[in-house]
């Protein structure tokens, strides 16, 4: 079995597999980039929900202080 696997290395099959994996990774990266730009409103490191949470908390604090 070891001889069979070493023959793959000698014949260059492993190199071809590595190149195919790199090409597939690049294609999937750009596909994800296009998907995010088209369907999710652009690229952002934070989701829109996480950016809205502090504002919602501020509103609650402001409204609770007004009721006192």
C-alpha positions as CSV (number, residue, x, y, z in Angstrom):
1,X,0.0,0.0,0.0
2,X,2.8,2.4,0.8
3,X,4.4,1.7,-2.6
4,X,1.1,2.6,-4.3
5,X,0.9,5.9,-2.5
6,X,4.5,6.7,-3.2
7,X,3.9,6.1,-6.9
8,X,1.2,8.8,-6.8
9,X,3.8,11.3,-5.5
10,X,6.3,10.2,-8.1
11,X,3.8,10.5,-11.0
12,X,2.8,14.0,-10.0
13,X,-0.7,13.2,-9.0
14,X,-0.4,14.9,-5.7
15,X,0.8,18.1,-7.3
16,X,-2.2,18.1,-9.6
17,X,-4.5,17.5,-6.6
18,X,-3.0,20.5,-4.7
19,X,-3.3,22.8,-7.8
20,X,-7.0,21.7,-8.2
21,X,-7.7,22.4,-4.5
22,X,-6.1,25.9,-4.8
23,X,-8.1,26.7,-7.9
24,X,-11.4,25.5,-6.2
25,X,-10.6,27.6,-3.2
26,X,-10.0,30.7,-5.2
27,X,-13.2,30.2,-7.2
28,X,-15.2,29.7,-4.0
29,X,-13.7,32.8,-2.4
30,X,-14.7,35.0,-5.2
31,X,-18.2,33.4,-5.4
32,X,-18.7,34.1,-1.7
33,X,-17.5,37.7,-2.3
34,X,-20.0,38.2,-5.2
35,X,-22.8,36.6,-3.2
36,X,-22.2,38.9,-0.2
37,X,-22.1,42.0,-2.4
38,X,-25.2,41.2,-4.3
39,X,-27.5,39.6,-1.7
40,X,-26.4,40.8,1.7
41,X,-25.9,44.5,1.1
42,X,-22.1,44.7,0.9
43,X,-19.2,43.5,2.9
44,X,-19.2,44.2,6.7
45,X,-17.3,42.5,9.5
46,X,-20.2,43.1,11.9
47,X,-23.7,42.0,11.1
48,X,-26.5,44.6,11.1
49,X,-28.1,43.1,14.2
50,X,-24.9,43.5,16.3
51,X,-24.6,47.2,15.3
52,X,-28.3,47.8,16.2
53,X,-28.1,46.3,19.7
54,X,-26.3,49.1,21.5
55,X,-28.7,51.7,20.0
56,X,-31.6,49.6,21.3
57,X,-30.2,49.4,24.8
58,X,-29.6,53.2,24.8
59,X,-33.2,53.8,23.8
60,X,-34.4,51.6,26.7
61,X,-32.2,53.4,29.2
62,X,-33.4,56.7,28.0
63,X,-37.0,55.8,28.1
64,X,-36.6,54.2,31.6
65,X,-35.0,57.4,32.9
66,X,-37.8,59.5,31.5
67,X,-40.4,57.5,33.4
68,X,-38.7,58.2,36.8
